[in-house]
Amino acid sequence: MTRFGILSTYPPTRCGLANFTHALEAALTESGHDTVAIVRALDAPLDRRDALTQGTSRPVAELIAGDAGSIRRAAAALDTTDVAIVQHEYGIYGGRDGDEVIHLLETLEVPVIVVLHTVLPAPSTHQRIVLERVCASAASVVVMTQNAREVLLANYRVSRGKIAVIPHGVAARQAPDPTHARPGRRRILTWGLISRGKGLEWGVRAMDELRDLDVEYVIAGQTHPKVRALQGEEYRRHLESLIRELNLEGVVSLDDRYLDRRELDALVATADAVLLPYESTEQATSGVLAEAVAAGIPVVATGFPHAVELLSGGAGLIAGHGDPASMARGLRSILEADDAERRVREAAASRVSPATWPVVAERYRHLARSAMAQRAA
C-alpha cells in the first residue's frame, strides 16, 4: 500500500486543477490498496460548511496564501505520507508567482512528484526561478504533452532524467452511436469556466457565418471564481451584448450552471462538435480538450500546443486564433461530412486508451515506487 499526499486546489473550489485532483484521487484509491491525503491550496480559509460539500475525502490540512503557519501544517501533513504529488500552477499558491510553495517543498522529508499544468515558453525571470526551484525539489517532474517537455527543456534548467510525460486523465466513456440521429438542430458545444482568455466572442462570431446550417451553439459554464471576484460578470455581459448585436439570440445560449459529472456527460453526449476558440498560443494542457477527444466528439480548436499535439492524428481541426471565419470553416467541414464522427472516434482511439484515469493512476504509482526506492537507497 502507498500513502499518497496531494497538494492542490480541491472541491468545492471550482477550477481545472481541483477537478484533476479529484479524479486522480479517485483513480488512485479505486482498488482499495492505496490511500490519498489531500492538502488543499486556498486563497483564504473556507467556511466550514463549504469545506465539506464536495470531494471524495476531507482534506487533512490547508495551505492558505500568506499564512506561514499553514505552510508548516501543510508540510507536516504531507510528511505523514509516503510520497507527495504537488500540482503546480503559478496562480494557486501565495506570494509572487506562487513562490510561497517553494519553502514548503524544500522542507519536505518525503519524495515529491511535481505536476506542471503550465509551462511558459517565455517566462519572466522570476517565473523561471520559481519553476526551476520547484522542479529542483522534486524526484520527478510530470508534464502532460511532448510539447510541454520540449518547452521545459529549452527554457528551464531541469534535469532531463526527472521529466515524465503522463497525459491528462480522461474518463473511459462510451462513444456516441454514429447511426443515432440527434433531435433538433446540430449542436456545437464549448464548456468550462469562463474568462476572457477563452476567446468565446470569436466562437459567437463564427456562428454568424453558419446560419445556413441551422446550428445552435451552447456555451456551458460559470465565470471563473477569481475573475468574478475581481470583475464580476463583465465578460458574460459582453458576450450577451455581442449575441444581441449579431441577432443570434436563437442560435447562441449561455448556460451559467456549474455542471456535475453526470450533467456534463449528458450534455457532451448531445454535441455534434466541440469548439475551443482559446486565445492563448501557449496553453500546454486542456482538460476540456482531452475529455472532448475521449468522448469521440469532433473538435475545432485554435492552435495552442495541446490542441496541435492531440488533434494531429485526425481527432479534429485547427483554426486560427481570433479568426471566426477559420473556425466556421472547420465546423462546417465537420458538420457537413457524413462520416465525421466515425473518423474522429478511430483517430481518437489510440490517444484515449493510454489516457484513461486507471492507466494514468498506474503511471503515477510507478513514479511513486521509483521515488520511494531512490529515497530509501
QUIKA-V492051 format. One record per run of one state. SS is the DSSP state (h for helix, s for strand, l for the rest). FROM is the first residue (numbers start at 1). LEN is the number of residues. Records with the same first field share a line. If there is no record, write none. Layout:
SS=FROM-LEN + FROM-LEN
//
This chain:
l=1-2 + 9-7 + 30-5 + 43-5 + 52-9 + 65-3 + 79-4 + 89-1 + 93-3 + 99-1 + 108-3 + 117-8 + 137-3 + 144-2 + 156-4 + 166-4 + 171-15 + 192-2 + 195-1 + 199-1 + 208-3 + 214-1 + 221-2 + 224-1 + 232-2 + 246-6 + 256-5 + 269-4 + 277-10 + 295-4 + 303-2 + 312-4 + 320-4 + 336-4 + 354-2 + 377-1
s=3-6 + 35-8 + 61-4 + 83-6 + 111-6 + 140-4 + 163-3 + 170-1 + 186-6 + 194-1 + 215-6 + 223-1 + 252-4 + 273-4 + 299-4 + 316-4 + 356-1
h=16-14 + 48-4 + 68-11 + 90-3 + 96-3 + 100-8 + 125-12 + 146-10 + 160-3 + 196-3 + 200-8 + 211-3 + 225-7 + 234-12 + 261-8 + 287-8 + 305-7 + 324-12 + 340-14 + 357-20
//
